[in-house]
Amino acid sequence: MRKRNNYRNLILGCCMTGIAMLLAFFFLYHTYIQDIIYEERLNQMEEITRQMFQNLEDVIDSHWNRVTEECNYLRDANVQTTEELCRHMKKKHELSAYADQKITLMAVDSEGEYYTETGNRGLFRDLDYFEESPEKISFVFDSMTDNQSEMVFLKRLPEPIHLQDGEKETSILYFGIAQDMEQLNPYFNCDAYDGNNSVYVLDDNGFKLFNSNQVELIKGHNVFSVLQNMKYLHNSSFEKTKAELEEKGCSYSNAVLDGTEYFYGLRRMNNAEWTLIFLVPAEYVATNTLELVNFVTIFIVIFTLIVAVFVILGISFVMHRNQKEAIRVERENNAKLETVNTKLRQAKQAAEEAFQVAQEASRSKSSFLANMSHDIRTPMNAIIGMTSLIKHDAGDKGKVIEYANKIDISSQHLLGIINDVLDMSKIEAGKTTFKYTDFSILDFIQELNVIFHSQTDEKNQTFTIIKEDIQHERVNGDQVHLMQIFSNLLSNAIKYTQEGGEIQLLIEECESNSAIYAKYRFLVSDNGVGMSADFKNTIFDAFTRAESSLTNKIQGTGLGMAITKNLVEAMGGTIDVESELGQGSCFEILMDLKIAEDKSVSLIPQTEKDEPEDNILQGMKFLCAEDNEINAEILTELLKIEGAECTICENGEEILKTFEQSAPGEYDMILMDVQMPVMNGYEATKAIRRSSHELAKTIPIIAMTANAFSEDIQHSLAAGMNAHISKPVDMKMLKKTIRSIKSGGGGTETQVIAQ
């Protein structure tokens, strides 16, 4: 009897221990584990919505870019009456296919009236957006024609356009577009939640401006009031959420409304005075995570119960059966535990696979950085190695010249990599500027022919140019960026085409209903290595390069095609590619260029004039601003080789004093660095032009700086310089610049020399 009581006490102790373990687990689950799950669900929702919010930001940015283009078109249209304004907007509406995009052009006058391409008018007097005459205005309102919500983007014109409206005169102050908000529905969709979410556009006070064609989860007009009255969980509140929104521009929380738990995210738009709210029932958030946790929880409970049962059974077997039966039961228990362990390993493997998917984007970025490191180190290794060889073979002039030529080639390649990265960063930051001028499209094609024929000749390739139906030779466009576009395409065609291959450039003027713009079609084709179908879909993405035994030896940043696509689209064109692996590639560009005024231009391709063989630098005396000792020494020696002399000044203030104290004619020209201590190059140039020196207004000043972007060139010219040359200094370019300045009238004519 005593032994039986001992067994009973043992069984009772095991049961009490199991119950205590279950209670401890449930306490841990409802405190620590629930908090971890809550943070994980918030993080998952933030990851899912971040891209959606960013896509909408990008769409709004593109709309602002479109507004800027339309303002420029309106400025050039020279409309005189409101009827001409409506006709201009109607023509632009048709040319740009705005009807398919549900975009309406809109102009607003000084009295608050707005005009569209259909002639419809209305008043904005009930809005306070115009009170302080901001440069940009964006808001949502109900359309005057179909009662649909529209997103309006208006930009203040630099100068009002005065128009005749019947017998009265009116002034157009703002111009822009109105976008049907329904067109934004694709950017509100979230496949992760199977369309069970709602997205609302709010004003600063929380009032609804628009909600997408999704489920209506928030009743009422003021969303902030609804959120204020919700019951919050996990020690959160609407006040904390809103404070985080004000501080960070976005916030995430969850609360209960009418018995249903929701997760929501708030995002303050950067380029519009709106707030977005993304709301989804909690049952759709991180469902896989919840299922995994619930599975583990149920498993632990069942496992604990099973263990308790088997422990009790084991004790009973010890009481009633022999040792062999007890061993059999233990083996059965081990088999079941192994099954459980297998399921746990499978769950762990599934979690690891999900984690690997989440890290794929990070691996892609790391891969680009590795490629970039390789591409930069390759020319740097050549430069450093050749420098060491020059030191070793300093007495052998032939070898020194050979090493110097190889250093120059590697330096140019390294400079090209840097320029690609800088160009892409400027494009992504939206700071690329365009300068439109009149030029001959045939001369432009001839210039491409001259530039690239020598490269194709080196590889024994055939380069053919075909011109068809060119009706308008002179056009208005950004010739520099057009040259960059076709240089990228033709350079790639040459690089990825084998020796003896064929490269073709076709330019064709297509039919157009516009009397202002001519439509051109450009084809750049080759019979080179081509590309796979997978890579063709990503060729215009930044930092992508095809990886194969045929292409790995060709260095590059993977930015050329991304830069090309961005430039083409920024100038209103489109670019497509057709390619097959081993069969070559064909790039097609469609672009409208404004027709320039007719001028007598020879249709016969002109060859470049031979540069004079005389050394224009011989005997010249330069006043140079350069704060870097090594650069100053290099410049001095390079000029000395050409038979010229120079005086080096360490900053802008010193070069100003030296010039003012010099006798007229003592210096022929000034070479001006820009970034210098005490006084920079822009300030020094302005001070020289204002000085009382006899040659203050006429002495040529050339910017010689590492600042190589278009706005840097414009700053140099605006400060009073005659020309701009980018570092590193190329003596051939310096000679060409000086020769151009002298031929233009002694340095008084502004020149821009692109390197």
Stockholm file with secondary structure:
# STOCKHOLM 1.0

chainA/1-755         MRKRNNYRNLILGCCMTGIAMLLAFFFLYHTYIQDIIYEERLNQMEEITRQMFQNLEDVIDSHWNRVTEECNYLRDANVQTTEELCRHMKKKHELSAYADQKITLMAVDSEGEYYTETGNRGLFRDLDYFEESPEKISFVFDSMTDNQSEMVFLKRLPEPIHLQDGEKETSILYFGIAQDMEQLNPYFNCDAYDGNNSVYVLDDNGFKLFNSNQVELIKGHNVFSVLQNMKYLHNSSFEKTKAELEEKGCSYSNAVLDGTEYFYGLRRMNNAEWTLIFLVPAEYVATNTLELVNFVTIFIVIFTLIVAVFVILGISFVMHRNQKEAIRVERENNAKLETVNTKLRQAKQAAEEAFQVAQEASRSKSSFLANMSHDIRTPMNAIIGMTSLIKHDAGDKGKVIEYANKIDISSQHLLGIINDVLDMSKIEAGKTTFKYTDFSILDFIQELNVIFHSQTDEKNQTFTIIKEDIQHERVNGDQVHLMQIFSNLLSNAIKYTQEGGEIQLLIEECESNSAIYAKYRFLVSDNGVGMSADFKNTIFDAFTRAESSLTNKIQGTGLGMAITKNLVEAMGGTIDVESELGQGSCFEILMDLKIAEDKSVSLIPQTEKDEPEDNILQGMKFLCAEDNEINAEILTELLKIEGAECTICENGEEILKTFEQSAPGEYDMILMDVQMPVMNGYEATKAIRRSSHELAKTIPIIAMTANAFSEDIQHSLAAGMNAHISKPVDMKMLKKTIRSIKSGGGGTETQVIAQ
#=GR chainA/1-755 SS CHHHHHHHHHHHHHHHHHHHHHHHHHHHIIIIIHHHHHHHHHHHHHHHHHHHHHHHHHHHHHHHHHHHHHHHHHHHHCCCBHHHHHHHHHHHHHHTTHHHHTEEEEEEETTSEEEETTCCEEECTTCCTTTTCCSEEEEEEECTTTCCEEEEEEEEEEEEEEEEETTEEEEEEEEEEEEEGGGGHHHHCCGGGTTCCEEEEECTTSBEEEECSSCCCCCSSBHHHHHHHSEECTTCCHHHHHHHHHHHSEEEEEEEETTEEEEEEEEECSSSSCEEEEEEEGGGSSHHHHHHHHHHHHHHHHHHHHHHHHHHHHHHHHHHSCHHHHHHHHHHHHHHHHHHHHHHHHHHHHHHHHHHHHTHHHHHHHHHHHHHHHHHHHHHHHHHHHHHHHHHTTTCHHHHHHHHHHHHHHHHHHHHHHHHHHHHHHHHTTCCCCCCEEEEHHHHHHHHHHHHHHHHHHTTCEEEEEEECCCCCEEEECHHHHHHHHHHHHHHHHHTSCTTCEEEEEEEEECCSCSSEEEEEEEEEECSCCCCHHHHTTTTSTTCCCCSTTTTTSCCCSCHHHHHHHHHHHTTCEEEEEEETTTEEEEEEEEEEEECCCCCCCSSCCCCCCCCSSCTTTTCEEEEECCCHHHHHHHHHHHHHTTCEEEEESSHHHHHHHHHHSCTTSCSEEEECSSCSSSCHHHHHHHHHHSCCTTTTTSCEEEEESCCSHHHHHHHHHHTCSEEEESSCCHHHHHHHHHHHHHTTTTCSCCCCCC
#=GC SS_cons         CHHHHHHHHHHHHHHHHHHHHHHHHHHHIIIIIHHHHHHHHHHHHHHHHHHHHHHHHHHHHHHHHHHHHHHHHHHHHCCCBHHHHHHHHHHHHHHTTHHHHTEEEEEEETTSEEEETTCCEEECTTCCTTTTCCSEEEEEEECTTTCCEEEEEEEEEEEEEEEEETTEEEEEEEEEEEEEGGGGHHHHCCGGGTTCCEEEEECTTSBEEEECSSCCCCCSSBHHHHHHHSEECTTCCHHHHHHHHHHHSEEEEEEEETTEEEEEEEEECSSSSCEEEEEEEGGGSSHHHHHHHHHHHHHHHHHHHHHHHHHHHHHHHHHHSCHHHHHHHHHHHHHHHHHHHHHHHHHHHHHHHHHHHHTHHHHHHHHHHHHHHHHHHHHHHHHHHHHHHHHHTTTCHHHHHHHHHHHHHHHHHHHHHHHHHHHHHHHHTTCCCCCCEEEEHHHHHHHHHHHHHHHHHHTTCEEEEEEECCCCCEEEECHHHHHHHHHHHHHHHHHTSCTTCEEEEEEEEECCSCSSEEEEEEEEEECSCCCCHHHHTTTTSTTCCCCSTTTTTSCCCSCHHHHHHHHHHHTTCEEEEEEETTTEEEEEEEEEEEECCCCCCCSSCCCCCCCCSSCTTTTCEEEEECCCHHHHHHHHHHHHHTTCEEEEESSHHHHHHHHHHSCTTSCSEEEECSSCSSSCHHHHHHHHHHSCCTTTTTSCEEEEESCCSHHHHHHHHHHTCSEEEESSCCHHHHHHHHHHHHHTTTTCSCCCCCC
//
